Amino acid sequence: MTRINRRAFMGGVGLAGLAGVLAACGGQSAPPTQGGTGGGGGGNAGGLRWWDHFGGLQDLHTEWAAAESERLGVPIEYTYNEPGAATEALQLANQSKQLPDIYSPQVIGLPLPALVEAGWALPLEISEEAKARLPEGSFVEGLTMLDGVIYGLPAFAWGQYVACTWYNADIAAEIGFEPPKSYDDFLAVLKTIADDGRYAPMTIALGSAPRMREQIDDLAQAGGFPGYQGLRYDTGEYEYHHDGYINAIELYKEISDNGWLLPGTNSLQIPDARGRWAAGEICFQIDGPYSPGAVRSLNPDFLSKMAVAGMLTPNGEDLVLARGARGSDWLVNGNAELASQVVETFTLPEYQSGLAAAMDAPPLNLDVVAESDVIDGYAWLAEDFKQRIFLAPQPQVRNVEVSQALSRVEPVAPHVGEIVQGYLGGDVTDLRGELVKLSDAFSRALDNAIESAKADGFDVSRSDWEFPDWQRGTDYTY
C-alpha cells in the first residue's frame, strides 16, 4: 500500500499531480451517480457514514446522528477518530473507495481546490434559509467555495486565539492575586506561588511541538508581530526573528529557568498537561479555548475552578489580533445529496448551541455562547474574541491560483515548536540565529512552490502574499 502523508501531499505534488498520488492509494473518488452514491459512502448501503476527529463533540455528534437518522429515515453511522489516526483512516477509506459521506478535512492539510480536483469533495447543497442563519461572509471563495459553488461548511469561529491563560480560581483566592495581563505581571504571580510553596505555579504541553508553535504564534502577534505564523501581512516576508517571537519565547524560557514549571513538563503531551492541571494542585496552564471541554472529560468537578485571564501581552496592552476567514470544517462525498441535508442542520441554532455547551472549539456563531450552559471563562473568551480579533488578508482569497503554490510547499523542520523545546532544554543557544534560519527556510520553500506552480502555467507570484494596505485593528477588505 502507498500511504499519503502530509509531506507527499504538500511536497511538490500540486493539484494536477495530486490525482496521481491518490491513484497510488486506490484512485480518485468516483463521481456521484444519478442515484447519488459515488466512490465514498460505500460502507453503509442506503445510509450515511460520518467521520470526524473532534474529541470534545463525541456526545453531541452521537446524539445528532441518531436524531438525523430518525428524521431522514436512513441509518447514519457516526465514527470518531483520534486526530493522530484520522489522516490514515481517510487514506485507507479512499483506497477502498469508501470515503465517508460526511467528514472533517482539517487533518489532511490541503487547500480546498486540491480536494475538489482529487474528487475528495463534492458540491454541498445548502438552502438559502440555512445560509441566512450563518454570520455574513461565512462562505469565502477559495476556502469554502470555488467559482461560486459551495463545497465546504465552516462550523467554528474564525476569530479565536489559543494561548489562553487559564488558572485555578481557588488557588488565586487562597494566594491572593489578580489575573495577570503583562509578562511581568505573570512572572511576579508565578514567583509568589513558588515562594508560597503549596502549589506548582504552572504547566504546559511542552512535549507537543505543534502546540508550542500555536501558542508562540499567538503570543508573537499579541506582542506586535504584524502577521501570523511567521509571515508578515504587509510585506509578505517571513520574519520569525521579529521581537514579538523573541520576547514570547524568552518568557517561556524565564519561566522554565526559574523552575516554575511542574517537574516533567518538558515531556507532557496535551492530555497529560490538562490532566495534571485538572487534578487541582497547579495554578496556571496555557491552553486553548477548548480546554474546558477536555477538562470535563478528565475531572468534571474541576470546571467550577477554571478561570481565564485572556492572552498575555508584553506590557499589558489591549489585544489587537488578526485571523483569516474560516475554511471548510465539513465536506461531503458519496451520497452528497443526502449528506448535505445532514450538514445543513449544523447551521441550526440548536447545533451551534450544542457546540457552545460542549465547550470545545468555539462555534461559528459566537453569539450563542452567552445563552448556553458554559462556564464563565468560556463565555468571557467568546466575547473577547468578538472584540479583539479582526479579519486578516489571505492570498488564496484574493487569487485562488495561490492554492496551486500552497499545495506544493515543502514542510520545514525544525519548526518553532521544536526550537522552543530545544531552547528551553539547552540544546539551542542562539535563539535569534535559529529563528533567522527558520525565516530563510520558509521563504525558500514558498519561493520554490511558487516557481513550480508558475512552471505549470499558473498565475501566481510572491506579490500575492503582499498586502501593503493592511492596517492593524481593522477588518481587511479586498
N, C-alpha and C positions, 0 to 999 in steps of 0.2 A: 504494500500500500504506500502511496505517496501522500505524505501529510502536508497540509498547508499551514505554515506558521506565519507570524506577522512579518518576519524578515522576507519570506518568499513573496508574500502579498505586496509589501511595500518596496521591496528592493529591486527596482528597475523593471518590474513587470509591466506596469502601465495598464490602462483599461483594456486596450486591444489584446495584449498578451495575457491578461488575466484569464480569458476563456481557455487558453492552453493549459494554464496551471490547474484550473478547475477540472479540465478534461482528465488530467492525471489522477484526480480524486473522484472520478466517477462521472465527469462531464457536467455541462451546464444543466440547470434545471429545465425540464421540458416546458414549453409554453402551455398555458391553460387550454384545455379542450373546450368544446362548446358546452359541455356539462359542468365545466368549472374545475376539474381536477387535473392538475399538472404534475410536474416531477416531484413536488412536495406533497405532504399530507397523505402519503401512501400507507401510513401505519394505522389509520383509524378510518376504515372504509365507511363512507356515508356520514362521517362526523368530522371533527376538527382536532388538531393537536396544537397545543400552546406551550411554548417553552420560554423561560426567562431565567435570569441569574440574580434576581432581586430578593435577597435573603429575608429582609425585613417585611416583605409583602406576601410571603407564602400563604398566610392565613386568609388575607384579603382575596388573593387570586384563586385560592381553592374554593372559597365561597362564591366568588364571582363566576367562576367557570360552571359551578353547579347550577347557579341561578340562570345563566345564559343557556345552558343545556336544556333546562326545562322550558325556557321561553321559546327557543328555536325548535325544540323537538328533535334535537340531534345530540349524540354523545360528544362531549368535549373532554379531552384528556389533557390535564394540566401537569406539567413537569417542571420542577425547579432543578437547575444545575448550578453547582458551586462555580463562582466566577473562574477559578483556575481550571475547571474542566469544561466550561461552556463552549469554548472555541473548538476543541477537539470533537465535542458532541455534535456540533453543527457540521464540521467537516465530514464526520462519519455518516451523518444523515444525508448529506449531499451525495456522498459516494454511492449510497444505496438508493438514491433518488427518493428519499423520504424526508426532505426538509419539512419542518413543522409549518403549519398553515399560518401561525402567529408566532413571532419571535422577536427578541430584543437583540439588535445587531451591534451594540457598542463593543462587545468583546472581540469583534472581527477587526476593528480599527481601520476600515476602508471608507473612503468617501462614497456618498450615495450613487454618483454616476457609475462607479465601478461595480457596485452591487446590482444595479439595474442592468448594465450591459452583460454581466455574467449570468443573468437570469435568477438571481437570488431575491429579487424584489419585484413584485407586480403592482400595478396601479391600485391604490386604495380608494374604494368607492365610499365617499362620505357626503352626507347630506348638507345642504345649506344651513339647516337648523343646527346641526352638530358644529359646523364651523363657527356659527354665531355664538356658541357657548364658550369658545376659547378666547383668550385675550387677543386684541388686534395685532396683526403681524406675526401670528404663530407659524404660518406656513411661509417658508422662505425659499426662493429659487436657489438651487444648488445644494440645499441642506435637507429639505423635506419634499421638494417638488422639482421637476425638470420639464422645461418647455410648458409650464403651466399645469402639468399633470401631477397630482399629489401621489406620492409613494409612501411617505412615512408620517407617523403621528408623533409629535412631541408630547411628552407626558409630565416632565418635571421642569421646575423653574429654570429659566436660562440664567437668571442672575442669582448666584449664591457663592459664598466663599466657604472653604473647608478648613481653614486654620482657626477654628473657633476655640476660645479659651474657656473650657469647661472647668468647673471647680465644685468641690463638695461644700454645700452651703452650711452644713452642720459644723465642719471644721472651721470655716470662715467665721462663724458666730463665736465659736469657742476661742479661737486665736485672736480674733478681732481685727479684721482688715476690710477695706473697701475693694470692690472689683478693680483690678489694675487696668490702666489704659496705655501707659507708655512702657518701653523696655525697662527703664529704671524703676518704675513702679513695680513691675513684675519681679525684677531681681530682688528688690527690697522685701517684697512679700515672701518670696521663696526663702530668703535668709532668715526672716522672722520665724517661719515654720521650722526650718532646720535648727535654729537656736532653741526653739521650744522643745524639740526632741521627741515629741509624742507621735508624730506622723511623718511619712515620707513626703517631701514637697511636691514631687511631680513624676509623671511617667509619660512616655510617648511610644509610638510603634516604630522605634528606631531601627528595628530589624527589617522593616519593609522599605526598601529604597524607593519604590513608586510613591508611597505615602509621604516620605520625606520630600520628594520632589514637589508634590502637590502643595504641601504646606509652605515650602520656601518660595515657590512661585507666587502664592498668595501674599505672604508677608513682604516679599520684594515689591510687588505692585503697591501694597498698602504703604510701603516705605518710600515711594516716589519713583519707582521704575515706570517709565512711560510706555508700557506694553505688557505683554503677558507671555509666559513660558519662554522667556529669554529674547523674544522678538519685539523690537520697538514698533509701535504703530506708525509713528511719524516718518521714520526713515526706512523702515523695512529691514533694518540691520539687526543681527544678533548681538546682544550685549549682556551676557550672563555675568560679566565682570563689573557691572554697574554697582554703585554703592548700595543700592537697595538690596541686592543679593548678598553683598559682603556683610552688611550690617545684620541681616536676618540670620545668616549662618553663624556669625560671631555671637549672636545672642544664644543660640543653642550651644555653642562651644563654651561660653562662660558658665552656663547652667551646668553643663557636664563637668567642666574642670573644677567647679566648686563642690561637686559631689551631691548635687541637689536632685539628681535623677535616682529613681528606685534602682537598687543594685540589680544588674541583669537586664536593664532596659535596652542595652545595645543589641540584644538578640530577640527582643519581643516583636512578634507579628501583631497585626491589628487586633484579632480576637483576644490575644494574650494581654495586650496592654489594657484593653477595655475591661477584661475580666479582673485584672489586678486592681484597677481603679474602682470598679463597682463593688469590690469587697469592702470598701469604706475606710481604708487606712492610708490613703494617698489623697492629697488635696487637689492637685491640678492634673488635667490631661488635655492636650491639644488634639482635637478630633473634629470631624465634620458635623454638619447639622443633623446627620442621620444617626448620631451617636445614641440618642435616647431609644430609638427603635431596637438597636442592637443590644443596648444595656438591659432593656426589658426582658429579652430572652435569656440573659445571663443572671440577673438579680432584680426582679421587678420591684422589690422593696426599696431599691436604691433610687428609683426615679424621683421620689419626693425630695431627695437631697441634691439633685442636679441643678446647678445654676450656671449661667454663662456670662462672660464679660465681653462678648463680641470678639473682634480681632485686634491685636496689639498694633500700635504704630510707634515709630521711634521716639517721638516726643509727645505722644498722646493726642496727635492731631485727629480731626474727624476723618473717618474713612471716605475715600473717593476712589471707587473701583470701576473697572470696565470688563464686561464679558460679552462674547459673541452670542448671536441668536442660537437657539437650541436646535440641534439636529434631530434625526429620527430615533425615537425611543422604541417604536414599534414598526415592524414591516410585516407584510403578508405575502404568502406564497401558496402554491397548491390550489385549494378551493378559495380563491381570493374573494369571490363574491360573498360567500357565507362568512369568511373570516372578517371581512370588512364590517359586517353587521355587529360582530362582537367588539372589534376595535373601536367602532363609533361610540359604543357605550362608555368608553373610557373618557369621553368628554362630559359625561353626565355629572352634575354636582355631587351625586351620591358617591361616585367613584373618586372624584377629586377629594371629597371629604374623607373617604376611606384612606386615601394616600396620606392625607394630613394626620389622621388618627394613628396611622402606623408609625409616624414619626421617623420615617426613613428619609430618602431624598425628598425635598420639599416639592409639592405639586406645582404644576404649571400655573394654575390659578392660585396665587398666594393669598388671595382674599378669603378663601375658605378656611384658612388655618385658624383665624381668630374665633370662628364659630365651631371649631372641632374640639374633641376631647384630647387635648395635648397639655404637656407641662408648660409652665410659664416661660422657661428658657427657649423652648422651640417656637412658641408664639412670638417671643421678643425677636428672635432671629429672623423670622419671616417678615416682620415689619422693618427690621434693619436692612434686609436685602432690598426691599422696595425703595428705601430712601437713599441707600448708599451706592447702588450699582447701576451703571449706565451702559447703554448698548455700544459695543465696540465694533470697529470695522473688521470685515473678513474678506480676504482676497477672492475666495471662491464664490462669494455672493455677488461681487462686482463683475467677475469674469468667471463663468462656470468652467472654462477650459483650464483654470488653475488646478482643478481636480486631477487633470491628467498628470501634472507635475507632482501633486501631493501623493498620488498613488505610487510614485517612483522613488520617493525619498528613502534612502537607506537609514536604518536606525543607527543612532550614535551611542557609543558606550566608551567609558563610563559616563553616566548622566549625573544630574545634580544630586539625586538621592545617594548614589554611590560616593560622590565627592563629599557629601555631608558625613556619611558614615566613616569615610577614611580620615577626614579632618578631625572629627571628634575622637576617633580611635588612635590618632597619632601617625597614621600612615601617610597622610597628606600634610605637608608642612608649608607649602607655598599656595595658599588658598587663591589669591588673585591670579596667580600664574596658571593654576588648573582651570579656573573659570575662563581665562582668555583662550586657552586651548579648546575649551568646550564651545565657546562662541565661534571660533575659527572652524571647528569640525562641523558644526551645524550649518554654517554659511557655505562650506564646500558641498555638503550633502544637498542643500537646496539648489545651489548653482548646477550641480551635476544633474539633478532631477529636471530642472528647467531645460537644460540643453538636450536631454533625452526626449522630452516632450516636443521641443521645437524641431528636433530632427525628424519627428514623425508628422510634422506639419501643423502642430497646434500653436495657436496664437497666445503665447504666454511669455512673460519676461519678469525680471526681478522688480520692475516698477509696479507690477500688480500688487506687491506687498507694501508699497509706499502710500501712506495717507497723510500728506503734509498738512491737510486741513483738519486733522483730528484735534479735538480740544478736550482736555481733562474735565470731567464733570458735566458733560453733555452727551446726549444720545447721538450717535453718528448716523447721518443720513447720506445716502449715495446720490 
